[in-house]
Amino acid sequence: MRKIVVGALILAMPLAAAAEAETFAFDPPHTFPHFALDYAGYATIYGRFDKTAGRFTIDRAAKTAALELAVETVSVTTGDNERGSRARTRDEHLRTADFFNVAEFPRMTYKSTNVKFNGEDPAEIEGQLTLLGVTRPLTLKVDRWVCKVHPFYKKFGCGGNASGVLKRSEFGMKIFLPVLGDEVRITIMFLGMKQ
């Protein structure tokens, strides 16, 4: 009988290990938020932040997860970084107190409060976004989720895309309203490598 119990425990060990939470660190070159908003009724303007850091944990068996992401606001870019005869570029203007005020608020952060699953995969992240010293709820839909061994890093990772919508005026960014759109669509490309 003792051999049967010991054998059952040995067989159960891999299952117990698989059910534990795993931690992943965001890979900065492959994790960055994009944003899009209406530009004066003409077109949609796009931008992104190039410097991020953070981590997430996930227990797919228990259907629990948590994440934290920090974004360096000075890294904002819309592709307009050459002044020419102008006093400043659009990207320089975005870093001023009119928009992201990077001198006073060098980071914006996002921290999950709840993660909803579809089967074993995260489907929706409820969290708090802090921008310009204001913290408000932001829900992100996980549009794509893939976990596998990275072909170049040779390490296990999970990545994909998540998206959501916010109103910049709710964070105090009201310049040029309503000519420059209030609604901002967020899309985050992310890759986390297992720690």
N, C-alpha and C positions, 0 to 999 in steps of 0.2 A: 504494500500500500504506500509506503514511504517513497519508493521509486516512482510510483505513478504521480504522486503529488509534486515531487521534485521535477519530474519530466514536464508536468503541466506548467509549473512555474517558469521553467526554461523556455518553453514554447511561447508563453505569454509575454516574456520580457521584450521582444522586438515590438510587439503591439503597444505595450506601455510606453516604450521610448518614442514610438511614432506619434503618440497622442500628446507629447509634451510641446509646449510653446517653443517656437524657433524664432531667433532674432536675426534681422537683416539690417545692414547698414546701407543707406542710399548711396549709390555710386554717383558722385557729383557730375562727371562728364555725360551721364545718361539720365539725369534727373533734373528737369527744369520746367517751370510753369510758363505757359504761353497765355497771352490775354488778347482779346479782340473786342472792339467797340466801334460804334458808328462814328464816322468822321464827317460831320457837317452835312449829313444826308447824301454825300457823294458816294462813299464807299466804306468798307470795313477796314480799319487800321489794325495791324497786328504787332505784337511785341513779345518779349520774353525776358526772363531773368536767368542769367548764366551761372550764378553761384548759389548753391544750395547745400544743405547738410541735414542729416537726421537719420532716423531709424524706425523700424516697425517690428512688432512681434505678432506672430500668428499661431494659433492652435487650430488646425483645420478640423480635427476630430471634435473638439469642444465647441467649435464655431465661435471663437473669441479672437479679437485682434485689437491692436492699439498702434498708433503712429504719432510721430512728432516730426515736423519739417520746419527748418529755418531758412529763410530766403534773404540774401544780401540785397537790399534795395538799390545800392549803388550799381549793381550789375544789370540794371534795366537797359534794354536796347530795343529800338525799333528799326535799326539799320541806318539811322540818320546821325552820323557822327563826324561829318566834315563841314566845317563852318562856311567856307567860301567867303563871301562878303558879308555874311550875317553876323550879328553880335553873339549868337549862340545857336547850337543845334537843337533839334527837338529832344534828343536824348539828354542833353544838358538841362533843358527846361524841365524835363520830367524829374530830374534829381533835385529841383529847387523846392522851396516851401509851397509853391503853387500845387505841386502834385505829391511826390513821395517824400519830400523833406528828408533826404538821406542823412543830412548832418545831425538832425535831432533824432531820427528814427532809422538807424542803419539796418534794422532787420524787421521783417514781418514773419510771423510764425503761425503755424496751423497745428492744432492738437486735437486728436479724435476724442470724442466722448462716447461713441457707440458705433459698432460696425455690424451691419446686417449681411447675412450670408445667403447665397443661393447654392444649396448643396454644400460642398466643402469650400467653395470659393467666395471671397468677399464681393458683395454686389453694391453696397452703399455705405458711405462713411459719413457719419454725423460728427461735426466738430466745431471748434471755435477758431476763427481767424482773427489775429491781432494785427492791425494795420494803422499807422499814424496814432498809436496809443489807444485805439478803440478796438474793443473785442466784441465780435458779433458771430452768431451761428452761421455756418456754411456747410451745406451738404454736398458731397461729391459722389457722383455715380461712377462706379468702376466699369469702364467701357470695355476693357480688355485686361485679362489676367493670365499669365503664363509662368509656370515654374519648371525649370530644367537646368542642366549643367550648361554654363555659358561656353560657347564655342571657342572663345579666345582666352578667357580667364581660367577656364578649366575648374571652376567652382560652381556650386549650386546657387542659383539666384531666382528671384521672382520679379517680374516686371509687367508693365502694361501702360494703360492710359486711364486717367480719371478726369471727370469734367463737372463743372458747376457754374452757377450764375450768381453774381452779387451786384449790388448798387453801390457805386463809388461814393455817392452823396451820403450814404449811411455811415461812412468812415470819415466824413468831413472833407472829402475831396470834391468840392463843388464848382471849381473854376470852369468857365465856358459852358455851363449848363444853360439851356438844353441843346446848344449847338453841337457840342461834343457829347456823345451819348453817356447816359447814366448807367445803363445796364452793361456790365462787363462779363463776357464769357471766359471762363478759365478752363484750360486744358493742360493737364500735367502728364508729361512723359516721365516714367519712373523705372528705375532698376535698383533692386536691393540685393546685395550679396550676403549669403549666409555667414554669420559670425561663428 
